[in-house]
Amino acid sequence: MDCQEIKKYLYPFIDGELDRKRSLKVQAHLDSCPLCSLEFESEKKIESVINEKILRDKAPLALRERVIEQIELAEARSSLRSSGQFCLAGLLCFITLTEAIL
């Protein structure tokens, strides 16, 4: 793997998105290339700072509660819709069977 190819795989490598074989190739190149290794370390530091900042900043409690409430309402609507469709299908089967018997 050369330096140009590493640029394509650097971010997926940092994020742990590469398969084992490709990860090993990227790691081997980073171990042997000081320039790519320096770029890798720099990007890792940037990612670390971003992740650290993201973890500290949480949404206000009121906002989190509203989001959870909206998710629960959406799930309840979906559940009702599904059970309503099930009931309608059962009713249609009942009517069809009743008509067949009569």
CYANA upper distance limits for C-alpha pairs under 8 A (distance plus 0.5 A):
  1 MET  CA      5 GLU  CA      6.70
  1 MET  CA      6 ILE  CA      7.31
  1 MET  CA     25 LYS  CA      7.23
  1 MET  CA     26 VAL  CA      7.66
  1 MET  CA     29 HIS  CA      6.98
  2 ASP  CA      6 ILE  CA      6.76
  2 ASP  CA     29 HIS  CA      7.81
  3 CYS  CA      7 LYS  CA      7.09
  3 CYS  CA     29 HIS  CA      8.49
  3 CYS  CA     36 CYS  CA      7.22
  4 GLN  CA      8 LYS  CA      7.78
  5 GLU  CA      9 TYR  CA      7.40
  6 ILE  CA     10 LEU  CA      6.20
  6 ILE  CA     26 VAL  CA      7.05
  6 ILE  CA     29 HIS  CA      8.35
  6 ILE  CA     36 CYS  CA      8.21
  7 LYS  CA     11 TYR  CA      8.40
  9 TYR  CA     13 PHE  CA      6.39
  9 TYR  CA     18 LEU  CA      8.44
  9 TYR  CA     26 VAL  CA      7.95
 10 LEU  CA     14 ILE  CA      6.69
 10 LEU  CA     26 VAL  CA      8.22
 10 LEU  CA     40 PHE  CA      7.53
 11 TYR  CA     15 ASP  CA      6.66
 12 PRO  CA     16 GLY  CA      6.55
 12 PRO  CA     17 GLU  CA      5.44
 12 PRO  CA     18 LEU  CA      6.49
 13 PHE  CA     17 GLU  CA      6.48
 13 PHE  CA     18 LEU  CA      6.23
 13 PHE  CA     23 SER  CA      6.87
 13 PHE  CA     26 VAL  CA      7.99
 14 ILE  CA     40 PHE  CA      8.48
 14 ILE  CA     44 LYS  CA      7.39
 18 LEU  CA     22 ARG  CA      6.61
 18 LEU  CA     23 SER  CA      6.18
 19 ASP  CA     23 SER  CA      6.58
 20 ARG  CA     24 LEU  CA      6.64
 21 LYS  CA     25 LYS  CA      6.99
 22 ARG  CA     26 VAL  CA      6.70
 23 SER  CA     27 GLN  CA      6.53
 24 LEU  CA     28 ALA  CA      6.52
 25 LYS  CA     29 HIS  CA      6.79
 26 VAL  CA     30 LEU  CA      6.68
 27 GLN  CA     31 ASP  CA      6.58
 28 ALA  CA     32 SER  CA      6.91
 29 HIS  CA     33 CYS  CA      6.41
 29 HIS  CA     36 CYS  CA      8.40
 30 LEU  CA     34 PRO  CA      7.56
 30 LEU  CA     36 CYS  CA      6.36
 30 LEU  CA     37 SER  CA      5.33
 30 LEU  CA     40 PHE  CA      8.30
 31 ASP  CA     37 SER  CA      7.42
 33 CYS  CA     37 SER  CA      6.52
 34 PRO  CA     38 LEU  CA      6.50
 35 LEU  CA     39 GLU  CA      6.89
 36 CYS  CA     40 PHE  CA      6.54
 37 SER  CA     41 GLU  CA      6.68
 38 LEU  CA     42 SER  CA      6.67
 39 GLU  CA     43 GLU  CA      6.69
 40 PHE  CA     44 LYS  CA      6.62
 41 GLU  CA     45 LYS  CA      6.71
 42 SER  CA     46 ILE  CA      6.88
 43 GLU  CA     47 GLU  CA      6.65
 44 LYS  CA     48 SER  CA      6.55
 45 LYS  CA     49 VAL  CA      6.74
 46 ILE  CA     50 ILE  CA      6.76
 47 GLU  CA     51 ASN  CA      6.55
 48 SER  CA     52 GLU  CA      6.51
 49 VAL  CA     53 LYS  CA      6.67
 50 ILE  CA     54 ILE  CA      6.63
 51 ASN  CA     55 LEU  CA      6.64
 52 GLU  CA     56 ARG  CA      6.98
 53 LYS  CA     57 ASP  CA      6.89
 54 ILE  CA     58 LYS  CA      8.13
 59 ALA  CA     63 LEU  CA      6.84
 59 ALA  CA     64 ARG  CA      6.76
 60 PRO  CA     64 ARG  CA      6.88
 61 LEU  CA     65 GLU  CA      6.61
 62 ALA  CA     66 ARG  CA      6.74
 63 LEU  CA     67 VAL  CA      6.70
 64 ARG  CA     68 ILE  CA      6.69
 65 GLU  CA     69 GLU  CA      6.57
 66 ARG  CA     70 GLN  CA      6.64
 67 VAL  CA     71 ILE  CA      6.74
 68 ILE  CA     72 GLU  CA      6.68
 69 GLU  CA     73 LEU  CA      6.66
 70 GLN  CA     74 ALA  CA      6.63
 71 ILE  CA     75 GLU  CA      6.66
 72 GLU  CA     76 ALA  CA      6.59
 73 LEU  CA     77 ARG  CA      6.64
 74 ALA  CA     78 SER  CA      6.63
 75 GLU  CA     79 SER  CA      6.56
 76 ALA  CA     80 LEU  CA      6.61
 77 ARG  CA     81 ARG  CA      6.52
 78 SER  CA     82 SER  CA      6.65
 79 SER  CA     83 SER  CA      6.64
 80 LEU  CA     84 GLY  CA      6.35
 81 ARG  CA     85 GLN  CA      6.69
 82 SER  CA     86 PHE  CA      6.75
 83 SER  CA     87 CYS  CA      6.64
 84 GLY  CA     88 LEU  CA      6.65
 85 GLN  CA     89 ALA  CA      6.65
 86 PHE  CA     90 GLY  CA      6.73
 87 CYS  CA     91 LEU  CA      6.59
 88 LEU  CA     92 LEU  CA      6.68
 89 ALA  CA     93 CYS  CA      6.78
 90 GLY  CA     94 PHE  CA      6.65
 91 LEU  CA     95 ILE  CA      6.67
 92 LEU  CA     96 THR  CA      6.60
 93 CYS  CA     97 LEU  CA      6.59
 94 PHE  CA     98 THR  CA      6.50
 95 ILE  CA     99 GLU  CA      6.59
 96 THR  CA    100 ALA  CA      6.66
 97 LEU  CA    101 ILE  CA      6.67
 98 THR  CA    102 LEU  CA      6.67
